[in-house]
Amino acid sequence: MRRQPEATGAESSTCWGWVACLWAVAFAALHLYWAVGGDVGLSVSAGPLATERPLWFVVGGLWGVGGLCLLGALLARLLARPEPRGAPARVARRLGWAVSALLLMRGVGVEVLLLTGAAHLDASVSQEQRAWTLALWNPWFIAGGLAFGLAARRSGGRPQLTRSGAK
């Protein structure tokens, strides 16, 4: 009787890659919604820029961030591959770690600045905007950073042996 090999962790690798991919797609969809004129949630995210909508903000802040998020979704999809190998896999892993670090620094850094009062925000940032940043936006960045970090960590690792010794 032949034993079936046990799980090797590939499921975990693909799971975190897909979580990071969904995170990036959701963030891209929100920015693209705002870029085409949607306004739900934008005022608590961007403050006065939401009503003024200068061209640089729409092009760079909304379309640009939406596009970067779609590239992040592609990267996360690469990290979700069960057994990536070679130079492209190493590049994807390094980019995954970089995205993770950037998102975590942004989320944790802004959270700390707001909670300690070290940000010295001017009157253009409302209390409502600060509250939403603390309660929603920063935890969202932290969740994305963790997802990309776990996807990068699990991606392309050495195959683990099961109890039966099979790869």
Secondary structure, DSSP 8 states (H G I E B T S, - for coil): --------SHHHHHHHHHHHHHHHHHHHHHHHHHHTT--TTHHHHHTTHHHH--HHIIIIIIIIHHHHHHHHHHHHHHHTSSS--HHHHHHHHHHHHHHHHHHHHHHHHHHHHHHHTTT---TTS-HHHHHHIIIIIHHHHHHHHHHHHHHHHHTT------TTS--
